[in-house]
Amino acid sequence: MSVPSPPTPTPATPLTSAAASTPAAPPTSRTGSSGPTVADLLAFARRIAGDAALIASLPLDPEGRTWLRLAGPEGGEAWLIGWPPGTGTGWHDHAESTGAFTVAAGTLREHSLAARLPADGWKSLELDEGIDRTRQLTPGQGRAFGRHHVHEVLNESAHEHAVSVHAYHPPLPRIRRYSRTGAVLRLEQTEHPEDWR
């Protein structure tokens, strides 16, 4: 939910703390009346991902994701996340925050929806055909996104850890978790900052 998009724990992929990751918005869109653009967030994530000493300082656990929380740009938040082989976030969004992430090591796959979903007031939706998107990201590659972006991020490797940097603005007010069966997306729970910090 956290300098990564805040880790989003799920029963299937619990997070292990080592210490204290809507349609994509265009890279030039503003996150609000003030604050960084999604392009600024992506540039920040790339800059942090290039800090070899910081990346090496993240303890890696073979069983669960690990993370370090960092200060983000212009009052935002950032997370450095370690992903053991075979781990992932499950489907989720970051509510009213915009964000970006960059892979620092290994390979991550992102599955996302290219559709703007209602922000609130629903428990189950049937998704239209053709809205699924998949991206494979390797070191140095990243992704920026707008508010209410629904996605899941996975380390599909059987042997290699991945490490990524995530940045959000404003700091995450909540993370909504979803289950998906075919074309049906269901809201399962809403998490707040106290649930992952």
CORLINCOR-V192280 format. One record per helix or strand. SS is the DSSP state (hx for helix, st for strand). FROM is the first residue (numbers start at 1). LEN is the number of residues. If there is no record, write none. Layout:
SS;FROM;LEN, SS;FROM;LEN
This chain:
st;10;1, st;13;1, st;15;1, st;30;1, st;37;1, hx;38;12, hx;52;6, st;65;7, hx;73;3, st;77;7, st;88;1, st;91;3, st;98;8, st;107;7, st;124;3, st;132;7, st;142;4, st;151;4, st;162;8, st;175;7, st;184;8, hx;193;3
